[in-house]
Amino acid sequence: MKARTRAATVLLAPFFTLFTAVLVVPIGYAVWLSLFTEKQSGLGFGGSETVFSGLDNYLAALGDRAFLDGFGVLLAYCLLYIPLLLAGALALALLLDSALARARRFFQLALFLPHAVPGIIAALIWVYLYTPQLSPVVRAMESGGIGFDFFSPSGALPSVVNIALWEWLGYNMVIFYAALQAIDRSVLEAATVDGAGSWRIALSVKLPLIRASLAMVALFTVIGSLQLFTEPLILNKGTGSAVSSTWTPNMYAYSAAFDRNDYGLAAAASVLLALTAALLSFAVTRVTGRRAKTA
């Protein structure tokens, strides 16, 4: 028994060491940092000192309209992005899994390649394609009588959603396709013998059998959506876009830390965002778990 315990300790020690170093310690430090603030002494000519402020940074973040508006942007982003991503990735996976598909390997690679492009590079590519003076896409749209300003207040959100879809659609398609390939072919053959058509098999047989993959992708997509940062940050830099420096909660924390040097406020905003992500992750897990039990 002691030998088993010792072996388990040795095998689990690397994981818990990394888990503590990269997750527990940074979260603990952020919480600690959020409880302090920097204050100038005298008339501001002296040095600053770090003083304990309790929950003042949290109250300041929650009382800041820019921070709350960031959550409104995230809500709109999730309502537009998540359904499009799940539906698009699932449709592509079902198409590749169908008997009509040809050159599966080629299309898998072609659809997955955008995910291999770093997020910053992807955002820069699309900024080029959005810029009217440079973009062949914008010129083609204008020649066809279609005018759309990707940097306008009404166009900023669809522009960011489009970049995110381009990056992540193929990745999630591969996950769904792998789940579809794992389905026992005899089940599909039995459905075909019973007279079920392609649509019936896809909706009534395949989808219920990959429910676990759907739940996993939905969970990771919700978490990733709350961390929206790179794409709007690139759009904010020198493009004249309607995306502000506090457009999302992550950008608000970044601006507080590096533009205003208010690390306590930045830490508090980050902790609030992490709590929101944890609560939403719990809600998604509970909802999908209940549906699985009902099924």
DRENRO-880855 format. One record per residue: residue in one letter; z, y, x of N, C-alpha, C in turn. Coordinates in pm, whole numbers, padded with zeros to 5 digits, always signed. Example, Ala and Ser with C-alpha at 12.3 -4.5 7.8 and 13.67 -1.06 7.14 Angstrom:
BEGIN
A+00780-00569+01319+00780-00450+01230+00780-00330+01320S+00708-00225+01285+00714-00106+01367+00787+00003+01290
This chain:
BEGIN
M+00000-00121+00083+00000+00000+00000+00000+00126+00086K+00084+00124+00193+00089+00237+00283-00044+00258+00354A-00109+00146+00388-00239+00156+00455-00342+00221+00364R-00340+00187+00234-00433+00248+00139-00405+00397+00123T-00278+00430+00115-00241+00571+00102-00285+00650+00224R-00266+00591+00342-00305+00657+00465-00457+00676+00471A-00530+00571+00429-00677+00579+00430-00727+00685+00331A-00664+00688+00213-00704+00789+00114-00676+00929+00164T-00563+00946+00233-00528+01078+00287-00629+01122+00392V-00667+01030+00479-00764+01063+00584-00899+01099+00524L-00943+01025+00422-01073+01049+00362-01075+01178+00279L-00963+01210+00213-00960+01328+00128-00925+01456+00203A-00867+01441+00321-00823+01560+00396-00937+01659+00424P-01057+01615+00469-01164+01714+00493-01202+01792+00368F-01208+01722+00253-01244+01792+00129-01140+01898+00094F-01013+01859+00094-00909+01955+00055-00895+02067+00156T-00925+02040+00282-00922+02146+00382-01030+02251+00353L-01153+02204+00328-01262+02297+00296-01237+02365+00162F-01187+02290+00065-01159+02346-00067-01058+02459-00057T-00955+02439+00023-00853+02541+00041-00909+02662+00116A-00989+02634+00219-01039+02742+00304-01142+02829+00234V-01230+02769+00156-01342+02846+00098-01318+02884-00048L-01215+02831-00112-01194+02864-00253-01053+02917-00279V-00953+02839-00246-00816+02878-00280-00773+03003-00204V-00795+03004-00072-00753+03119+00009-00826+03247-00031P-00961+03247-00047-01027+03372-00089-00981+03421-00226I-00959+03329-00321-00912+03372-00453-00772+03430-00442G-00687+03363-00367-00552+03415-00349-00551+03552-00282Y-00638+03569-00183-00645+03698-00114-00697+03807-00207A-00796+03772-00291-00849+03871-00386-00741+03913-00485V-00664+03817-00535-00556+03851-00628-00453+03940-00560W-00416+03905-00436-00321+03987-00360-00376+04127-00336L-00502+04138-00297-00563+04267-00270-00569+04353-00394S-00588+04289-00510-00600+04365-00635-00470+04432-00677L-00360+04392-00617-00229+04449-00654-00192+04571-00571F-00282+04614-00482-00253+04727-00395-00365+04830-00405T-00335+04950-00364-00435+05057-00363-00410+05147-00244E-00514+05218-00202-00504+05311-00089-00479+05452-00143K-00378+05519-00088-00348+05655-00130-00340+05746-00009Q-00396+05867-00025-00393+05966+00081-00260+06041+00077S-00208+06070+00195-00083+06145+00202-00112+06295+00210G-00021+06375+00164-00035+06520+00172-00155+06570+00094L-00233+06659+00158-00352+06718+00094-00477+06638+00123G-00463+06520+00176-00578+06438+00206-00621+06443+00350F-00552+06527+00430-00588+06537+00572-00520+06429+00656G-00413+06374+00603-00344+06269+00676-00410+06134+00655G-00352+06032+00712-00406+05898+00696-00371+05840+00560S-00439+05735+00525-00413+05668+00397-00309+05559+00418E-00240+05527+00312-00143+05419+00317-00164+05326+00199T-00134+05200+00222-00150+05098+00118-00020+05086+00041V-00028+05106-00090+00092+05100-00174+00072+04998-00285F+00180+04939-00327+00175+04842-00436+00149+04914-00567S+00048+04867-00642+00013+04934-00767+00023+04842-00889G+00063+04717-00867+00078+04626-00980-00054+04599-01049L-00055+04622-01179-00176+04595-01258-00262+04720-01277D-00234+04825-01202-00308+04950-01222-00458+04932-01198N-00495+04854-01098-00637+04833-01070-00706+04759-01185Y-00635+04664-01245-00693+04593-01359-00708+04687-01478L-00610+04771-01502-00619+04867-01611-00729+04969-01587A-00745+05007-01459-00851+05103-01426-00989+05042-01450A-01006+04914-01412-01134+04848-01433-01164+04831-01582L-01063+04786-01656-01083+04765-01800-01100+04897-01875G-01050+05005-01818-01066+05136-01881-01191+05210-01839D-01266+05152-01746-01388+05216-01697-01506+05170-01783R-01573+05265-01845-01685+05231-01935-01797+05161-01858A-01818+05197-01733-01925+05135-01654-01901+04986-01636F-01775+04948-01613-01741+04807-01596-01763+04730-01726L-01720+04786-01837-01736+04719-01966-01883+04712-02006D-01959+04818-01976-02102+04816-02005-02173+04706-01926G-02121+04675-01806-02177+04566-01726-02169+04433-01798F-02058+04410-01868-02045+04287-01945-02142+04286-02063G-02170+04404-02118-02271+04411-02224-02409+04373-02172V-02441+04419-02050-02568+04381-01987-02571+04231-01963L-02461+04174-01915-02455+04029-01893-02475+03952-02023L-02416+04000-02130-02432+03934-02260-02578+03933-02302A-02643+04049-02292-02785+04057-02328-02869+03968-02236Y-02835+03968-02109-02906+03884-02011-02893+03736-02046C-02771+03693-02078-02748+03552-02112-02821+03513-02240L-02819+03601-02339-02886+03570-02466-03037+03556-02450L-03093+03627-02355-03237+03620-02331-03272+03512-02230Y-03196+03505-02122-03230+03419-02009-03200+03271-02034I-03081+03240-02082-03039+03100-02093-03127+03020-02190P-03155+03069-02312-03245+02991-02400-03384+02972-02340L-03439+03078-02277-03572+03065-02218-03572+02964-02104L-03467+02967-02021-03459+02874-01909-03447+02730-01956L-03354+02704-02047-03333+02568-02094-03456+02514-02168A-03512+02597-02257-03628+02552-02333-03749+02531-02242G-03771+02624-02150-03886+02612-02060-03874+02493-01967A-03757+02476-01905-03738+02364-01813-03748+02231-01886L-03691+02225-02004-03695+02101-02082-03838+02069-02127A-03912+02171-02170-04050+02149-02214-04136+02099-02097L-04120+02159-01981-04197+02115-01864-04160+01973-01823A-04030+01941-01829-03986+01806-01792-04042+01702-01889L-04039+01732-02019-04094+01640-02118-04244+01623-02100L-04312+01733-02065-04455+01725-02043-04488+01637-01923L-04413+01654-01814-04436+01571-01695-04399+01425-01720D-04305+01402-01809-04261+01265-01837-04352+01194-01936S-04439+01270-02001-04527+01210-02102-04638+01130-02036A-04699+01044-02115-04807+00959-02064-04933+01040-02036L-04940+01163-02091-05060+01245-02073-05060+01320-01941A-04945+01324-01874-04933+01403-01751-05013+01341-01637R-05076+01425-01559-05149+01383-01440-05100+01466-01321A-05114+01410-01204-05073+01479-01080-04928+01527-01090R-04838+01437-01128-04698+01474-01148-04636+01531-01020R-04660+01465-00908-04598+01508-00783-04640+01651-00746F-04767+01679-00768-04817+01812-00735-04749+01918-00819F-04739+01896-00950-04680+01996-01037-04529+02007-01016Q-04463+01895-00984-04321+01904-00951-04299+01994-00830L-04380+01973-00727-04367+02055-00606-04402+02200-00633A-04511+02222-00706-04555+02359-00734-04452+02435-00816L-04387+02367-00911-04288+02433-00995-04155+02453-00923F-04127+02364-00827-03999+02373-00756-04004+02473-00640L-04122+02497-00585-04134+02582-00467-04070+02721-00482P-04082+02791-00596-04017+02922-00606-03867+02918-00580H-03804+02804-00612-03659+02794-00588-03629+02791-00439A-03724+02747-00359-03704+02742-00213-03712+02880-00149V-03761+02977-00224-03770+03116-00173-03633+03182-00190P-03575+03240-00084-03446+03309-00098-03450+03416-00206G-03337+03436-00273-03332+03529-00385-03375+03670-00350I-03335+03718-00232-03373+03853-00191-03524+03865-00173I-03583+03763-00111-03729+03765-00091-03801+03759-00224A-03751+03676-00314-03812+03666-00447-03807+03800-00520A-03692+03867-00511-03679+03997-00576-03774+04100-00515L-03789+04098-00383-03881+04191-00316-04025+04164-00358I-04062+04037-00370-04198+04002-00414-04225+04060-00552W-04128+04044-00641-04149+04091-00778-04142+04243-00789V-04063+04307-00703-04063+04453-00701-04203+04503-00666Y-04267+04437-00569-04405+04472-00534-04497+04453-00655L-04479+04341-00727-04565+04313-00842-04534+04403-00962Y-04416+04465-00962-04379+04556-01070-04421+04701-01043T-04447+04735-00917-04473+04874-00879-04616+04913-00918P-04634+05013-01004-04768+05047-01054-04868+05082-00945Q-04826+05153-00840-04919+05197-00736-04964+05083-00646L-04894+04970-00650-04923+04860-00558-04968+04732-00627S-04921+04710-00747-04933+04579-00809-05071+04552-00869P-05134+04442-00834-05258+04403-00902-05231+04357-01045V-05110+04308-01069-05074+04264-01204-05069+04383-01299V-05004+04492-01256-04994+04611-01340-05133+04670-01364R-05217+04673-01259-05353+04725-01276-05432+04641-01375A-05417+04508-01367-05487+04420-01460-05439+04443-01603M-05307+04462-01620-05253+04489-01753-05304+04622-01807E-05308+04724-01722-05355+04855-01766-05503+04852-01801S-05581+04775-01726-05724+04765-01757-05747+04693-01889G-05652+04610-01927-05662+04541-02056-05596+04617-02170G-05553+04740-02141-05493+04822-02246-05346+04793-02270I-05283+04722-02177-05141+04688-02191-05061+04774-02093G-04978+04859-02146-04894+04944-02062-04748+04904-02073F-04687+04873-01961-04546+04834-01964-04482+04879-01834D-04373+04955-01846-04300+05003-01729-04184+04907-01701F-04197+04829-01596-04096+04729-01563-03965+04791-01515F-03967+04919-01478-03848+04984-01426-03781+05074-01530S-03835+05079-01651-03779+05165-01756-03651+05102-01812P-03572+05181-01888-03450+05124-01948-03478+05003-02036S-03590+05003-02107-03622+04888-02191-03687+04774-02114G-03740+04804-01996-03808+04701-01918-03725+04640-01807A-03610+04701-01775-03529+04653-01662-03476+04513-01688L-03422+04490-01806-03364+04358-01836-03470+04248-01836P-03584+04265-01907-03687+04161-01898-03738+04139-01756S-03741+04245-01676-03787+04231-01537-03693+04140-01458V-03563+04159-01474-03464+04076-01404-03469+03933-01456V-03482+03917-01588-03490+03782-01646-03613+03708-01593N-03723+03778-01580-03846+03716-01530-03828+03665-01386I-03761+03745-01302-03737+03702-01164-03649+03578-01161A-03544+03579-01242-03452+03465-01245-03521+03340-01298L-03606+03355-01399-03680+03240-01451-03773+03183-01344W-03840+03270-01273-03932+03226-01167-03857+03146-01060E-03733+03186-01032-03655+03118-00928-03598+02984-00975W-03551+02977-01100-03469+02864-01142-03535+02769-01241L-03649+02804-01295-03713+02718-01394-03749+02582-01334G-03814+02582-01219-03854+02457-01157-03737+02372-01113Y-03631+02435-01064-03512+02361-01021-03452+02282-01136N-03433+02348-01251-03374+02280-01366-03472+02181-01428M-03601+02209-01416-03700+02112-01462-03686+01980-01386V-03663+01987-01256-03646+01866-01176-03524+01787-01223I-03416+01856-01257-03296+01787-01306-03326+01715-01436F-03392+01783-01529-03426+01720-01657-03524+01603-01638Y-03620+01623-01549-03719+01518-01525-03653+01394-01466A-03559+01413-01374-03487+01299-01316-03407+01225-01423A-03346+01300-01516-03272+01236-01624-03365+01159-01717L-03482+01215-01744-03579+01145-01829-03631+01018-01764Q-03650+01023-01633-03697+00905-01561-03594+00794-01559A-03467+00829-01576-03361+00729-01574-03345+00657-01708I-03414+00704-01811-03406+00638-01942-03472+00501-01935D-03408+00404-01994-03462+00268-01998-03595+00268-02074R-03701+00228-02007-03834+00230-02068-03842+00140-02191S-03757+00036-02196-03761-00054-02311-03720+00017-02440V-03632+00118-02426-03592+00196-02544-03710+00276-02597L-03787+00334-02508-03904+00411-02550-04012+00319-02609E-04028+00203-02549-04125+00107-02601-04086+00060-02740A-03956+00039-02762-03909-00003-02894-03936+00105-02998A-03915+00230-02960-03943+00340-03053-04091+00348-03085T-04176+00323-02985-04321+00325-03007-04362+00212-03102V-04304+00094-03082-04335-00021-03169-04292+00008-03312D-04182+00082-03328-04134+00116-03463-04219+00223-03530G-04318+00275-03458-04410+00371-03518-04378+00516-03489A-04285+00542-03399-04251+00680-03366-04360+00742-03279G-04396+00867-03311-04496+00938-03231-04432+01006-03112S-04514+01077-03036-04466+01141-02914-04359+01245-02943W-04381+01329-03045-04282+01431-03079-04151+01368-03126R-04163+01263-03206-04043+01196-03257-03964+01132-03145I-04033+01072-03050-03964+01009-02937-03896+01115-02851A-03966+01227-02829-03909+01333-02746-03783+01392-02808L-03788+01420-02939-03678+01489-03004-03564+01396-03046S-03598+01275-03088-03496+01186-03144-03448+01078-03048V-03523+01055-02941-03483+00950-02846-03448+01009-02709K-03541+01083-02653-03520+01132-02517-03409+01237-02509L-03414+01338-02597-03315+01446-02590-03171+01397-02604P-03141+01311-02703-03002+01263-02711-02958+01185-02587L-03052+01118-02521-03016+01036-02405-02994+01118-02278I-03040+01243-02278-03015+01328-02159-02920+01443-02194R-02836+01421-02295-02743+01525-02337-02650+01566-02224A-02608+01471-02142-02518+01504-02032-02584+01600-01932S-02712+01577-01904-02783+01668-01814-02800+01806-01876L-02826+01810-02005-02837+01939-02075-02706+02017-02066A-02595+01946-02086-02465+02012-02079-02436+02063-01938M-02471+01984-01837-02447+02025-01699-02529+02148-01664V-02657+02147-01700-02745+02261-01670-02697+02385-01744A-02657+02368-01871-02608+02482-01948-02482+02541-01883L-02393+02455-01838-02269+02502-01774-02299+02579-01646F-02382+02521-01559-02414+02587-01432-02492+02716-01455T-02575+02718-01559-02654+02838-01588-02565+02951-01637V-02467+02920-01719-02372+03022-01765-02296+03081-01647I-02247+02994-01559-02172+03041-01442-02263+03127-01352G-02384+03079-01328-02478+03155-01245-02516+03288-01306S-02529+03292-01438-02566+03417-01505-02459+03524-01489L-02334+03482-01492-02225+03578-01475-02220+03635-01334Q-02282+03566-01239-02283+03612-01101-02407+03695-01068L-02477+03741-01170-02601+03818-01150-02576+03935-01056F-02650+03939-00946-02628+04044-00847-02752+04078-00766T-02813+03978-00702-02919+04004-00604-03039+04074-00666E-03089+04021-00777-03211+04075-00837-03194+04221-00882P-03089+04253-00961-03074+04395-00999-03041+04485-00881L-02974+04432-00778-02944+04515-00661-03072+04560-00592I-03169+04468-00578-03296+04502-00515-03373+04602-00602L-03368+04583-00734-03436+04676-00824-03372+04814-00819N-03244+04820-00786-03172+04947-00781-03206+05029-00657K-03254+04962-00551-03274+05030-00423-03414+05091-00412G-03425+05218-00439-03547+05292-00410-03667+05262-00497T-03646+05209-00618-03760+05180-00705-03770+05276-00823G-03667+05359-00841-03665+05445-00959-03635+05367-01085S-03578+05249-01071-03548+05164-01185-03430+05217-01263A-03422+05176-01390-03308+05212-01474-03184+05133-01438V-03197+05037-01348-03081+04958-01303-02992+05048-01217S-02868+05067-01260-02775+05153-01187-02694+05071-01087S-02614+05138-01008-02532+05070-00908-02417+04993-00969T-02389+05014-01098-02283+04941-01168-02340+04865-01288W-02463+04820-01276-02534+04760-01389-02468+04630-01435T-02415+04553-01343-02344+04429-01377-02203+04436-01317P-02109+04353-01363-01974+04353-01305-01973+04326-01155N-02060+04238-01107-02067+04212-00963-02111+04337-00887M-02209+04409-00942-02255+04532-00879-02146+04640-00885Y-02070+04640-00992-01958+04734-01004-01856+04709-00893A-01822+04581-00871-01727+04547-00765-01784+04583-00627Y-01912+04558-00607-01977+04591-00480-01974+04742-00456S-02004+04818-00560-02004+04964-00548-01864+05017-00521A-01764+04959-00590-01626+05004-00569-01582+04978-00426A-01623+04864-00370-01579+04828-00235-01652+04906-00128F-01784+04917-00138-01863+04967-00025-01916+05110-00045D-01914+05159-00168-01952+05298-00190-01830+05389-00200R-01723+05336-00265-01603+05418-00285-01486+05373-00198N-01503+05263-00126-01397+05210-00039-01268+05181-00116D-01282+05144-00241-01166+05110-00325-01160+04957-00336Y-01102+04895-00235-01103+04749-00230-01011+04686-00335G-00906+04755-00371-00818+04704-00476-00889+04696-00610L-00963+04800-00645-01039+04800-00770-01148+04694-00766A-01215+04682-00651-01320+04581-00638-01263+04440-00655A-01146+04416-00596-01083+04284-00609-01042+04258-00752A-00988+04359-00819-00947+04342-00959-01068+04311-01047A-01178+04383-01026-01300+04356-01104-01350+04215-01077S-01343+04169-00954-01388+04035-00919-01301+03929-00985V-01170+03951-00986-01079+03855-01050-01105+03849-01200L-01126+03963-01262-01156+03965-01407-01286+03891-01437L-01386+03908-01352-01512+03837-01370-01492+03687-01351A-01411+03649-01252-01384+03506-01229-01312+03445-01348L-01217+03517-01405-01146+03467-01524-01242+03451-01642T-01333+03546-01657-01433+03535-01765-01520+03412-01745A-01564+03388-01621-01646+03272-01592-01569+03142-01619A-01441+03140-01583-01359+03021-01607-01344+02993-01756L-01319+03098-01834-01303+03081-01978-01433+03034-02044L-01545+03094-02005-01673+03053-02062-01709+02910-02020S-01678+02873-01897-01704+02737-01851-01622+02637-01933F-01496+02672-01957-01410+02586-02039-01466+02573-02180A-01512+02687-02237-01566+02683-02373-01692+02598-02381V-01783+02614-02284-01906+02534-02283-01873+02385-02268T-01777+02353-02181-01738+02213-02161-01679+02153-02287R-01594+02230-02356-01533+02179-02480-01636+02159-02589V-01728+02255-02604-01831+02244-02709-01921+02124-02684T-01970+02110-02561-02058+01997-02530-01983+01865-02539G-01855+01865-02502-01776+01742-02511-01756+01698-02655R-01731+01795-02743-01714+01761-02885-01842+01708-02946R-01955+01769-02909-02083+01721-02962-02113+01580-02913A-02076+01551-02786-02099+01418-02734-02015+01314-02808K-01888+01350-02839-01803+01257-02913-01855+01236-03055T-01903+01346-03117-01957+01335-03253-02079+01244-03254A-02167+01261-03153-02286+01177-03144-02251+01032-03118
